[in-house]
Amino acid sequence: MIAFFRRTLASKLALGLLALVMLAFLLTGVFTREMPGTSGLGGASGDVAARAGDRRVTVPEMDERVRRTFAQYQQQQPGLDLPRFVATGGFDAVVDQTIGAAALEAFARRIGLAASKRQVDGEIAGIQAFQGPNGKFDPQAFRAALAQQHIAEPDLRRDIGGDILRRMLYLPASGAVTVPDGLIRPYAGLVAETRSGAIGLVPAAAFASGPAPGDAELKAFLAAHAAAYMLPERRVLRYALIGRQQVAGAAVPNEAEIRRAYDAKAQKYAARETRALSQVVLDSQAKAQAFVGQVKGGKGFAEAAKAAGFGAADIAIGDKTQAQFAGQASPAVAAAAFAAPDGGITPPVKSDFGWHVVKVDKVVRTAGTGFEAARPQIAADLIKQKQDTALAALTAKAQDQLDGGQGLADVAKANGLAVSETPPVTVGGAAPGDAAYKAPPELASLLKPGFATAPDQAPTLETIQQGERYALLSVARVLPAAPLPFAQVRGRLAADYAAVRASDRAKAAAQAIVAKVKGGTAMADAFKAAPVTLPTPQAGSGRRIDLSRARGQVPASLKALFTMPAGGTKLVPADGGQGWYVVQLQKIVPADAKLLPPLVAASRGELVQATGDEYAQQLANAAAAAVGTSRNEAALAELKRRLLGIAPATP
């Protein structure tokens, strides 16, 4: 419910308080932490973008942080491009978070806090991406994950140490928070109160008429909305595939290997016999002999067993080999059971459990599998084993070569790999200007790392399908986002210009209605007096608790009822530029007192969480004030322009 009151944060691409103090970035679906690569909060070369105490953040570092955060958002919004992410507040949010995190770490060190090596080791060991199949820390998995994410171990350790310091600060500040009932009860009352009013739409379509815009008007419109008419960043990716096809020639077993594999599993391929068995176990030989006599005298085995006190589940053994039954009963009992004919019973046989009488319900004999019959499957199994080994060895060798400073072309040539190159593609895999281009299947797995990496970063080894396909990957060329030619977007500009003009006219009409309603005119009368015919206002009502359960699927016009005092009137934009709502709150009905006790209990946790978040936010602000922060506005502005695809400013 608290989120209902704070929706505006989302519109600014706010990444949340936790991101502010932890700077969490994705490594895998289960491990979130910044993947610094060649970055970090200090120590890299380049112009300084910001400072926090003795910590500095360079322009290349900030560039990388923005791109990594953008890549995370793009996973949730595939249509999002970098210029739009930057233009809608993503850049500013990342800058603020980076400076805030650096300030918290600097403040922690200033007051004497430190993260020990053991603490950092414990954090690393607990990261699932660094664990093997047994759930324990695996050094090989650790190195592979760092290599895949282009991270040096000292950088990871430094950033984890910083995270630990930040947690030392904000956990005491945001934990153990209590909120008195006197504060919770008014909030609970707001949650359950009912608000009702009138909602009228002033549609933009009602104001769509007007002369077609000329080129001068459209060019001015384009200049004012440049970010919306950009060709997104494109990259030329070079890659060399590593898969079973590349190691197939060295993974063919010879006849001797196939024969050895057959001989090693002789029992698997030998003829075998299984029997469906039933048995009773009695406590004396006399009782067992009497039982055998009853069965041989014509009584059914199950009937005789029932008379002796055994149910169907007690006597059923199921299908067993002789070895299996011997392990369950005894070798002597199993030998007697497998010596008896199909449908026959054994004489009483003693074991540690008592005296056994076993009936053979069915005999199933399976012929053995000869070498020639088993050969194709054995060969296929060996081929896979050899390919698995060869593939692991080849990827390890390639990674070592990359770590040694070799380029993609050199590593590919040394290992007999074919190098492919894409045309300039977007992060979605499209090739603007090349309608005939069809992205190969493997490219889908390479786009994310290909666009997340810095253009001048060394080649990497990427996973396409674990255990099956990998690729050496590098960025051959980057074509930054650029404005689309006017002629190419003129038609779209004209449509957008007309839509904005209609929306502006609708807004002016809606503002005039709001003024009349505030002056005492009835809502319906104000709508009737508009210069064009408008839809009749409709009644609307609801409770905050009901709106919160809708999980964000609430019209903006209905939300507005909860943002004004009784009798208030407000202008609210309709979704998708469809027009403007005039919303008037006419009545507030207080919550039923009977509903408050459970609501107080339910609201406590939300308010405690919100209060803790506020404490942590204030701590972050205080830390920044204590250590001192500064921003190189010129460098940040130039970086923002570059990410937007706008030409550098001229002096």
Secondary structure, DSSP 8 states (H G I E B T S, - for coil): -HHHHTTHHHHTT---HHHHHH---EEETTEE----TT--SS---S-EEEEETTEEEEHHHHHHHHHHHHHHHHHH-TT--HHHHHHTTHHHHHHHHHHHHHHHHHHHHHTT----HHHHHHHHHT-GGGB-TTSSB-HHHHHHHHHHTT--HHHHHHHHHHHHHHHHHHHHHHSS----HHHHHHHHHHHH-EEEEEEEEEEGGGG-------HHHHHHHHHHTGGGGEE--EEEEEEEEEEHHHHGGG----HHHHHHHHHHTHHHHS-EEEEEEEEEEESSHHHHHHHHHHHHTT--HHHHHHHTT--HHHHEEEEE-HHHHHHHS-HHHHHHHHHS-TT-B---EEETTEEEEEEEEEEEEE----HHHHHHHHHHHHHHHHHHHHHHHHHHHHHHHHHTT--HHHHHHHTT--EEE--SB-TTS--TT-TT----TTHHHHHHHHHHS-TT---EEEEEETTTEEEEEEEEEEE--EE--HHHHHHHHHHHHHHHHHHHHHHHHHHHHHHHHHTT--HHHHHHTSSS-----EEEEEEHHHHHHTTT---HHHHHTTSS-TT-EEEEE-GGG-EEEEEEEEEEE---GGGHHHHHHHHHHHHHHHHHHHHHHHHHHHHHHHH-EEE-HHHHHHHHHHHHT------
